[in-house]
Amino acid sequence: MLELVELIAKELVTKPEEVQVSSRQEGNTFVIEIRANKDDLGRIIGKEGRIAKAIRTVVKASAIKDGIKVAVDILQ
């Protein structure tokens, strides 16, 4: 799942080498964190958060298949 999020995020930004995707566990939920150059955050979030919502939808659909809970955070 991390590879999927990283691939999507790197395709959206102008500086893909600065994209970092990591995960941590919080209770029974895996939290995937996306970090990118602050100039590229708008590209990942999208207009009115539409791209971020789409990323979360894809990740959650993949997680349901595996039977786990996942959250996606976009950080500076």
Secondary structure, 3 states (H helix, E strand, C coil): CHHHHHHHHHHHCCCHHHCEEEEEEECCEEEEEEECCCCCHHHHHCHHHHHHHHHHHHHHHHHHHHCCEEEEEEEC
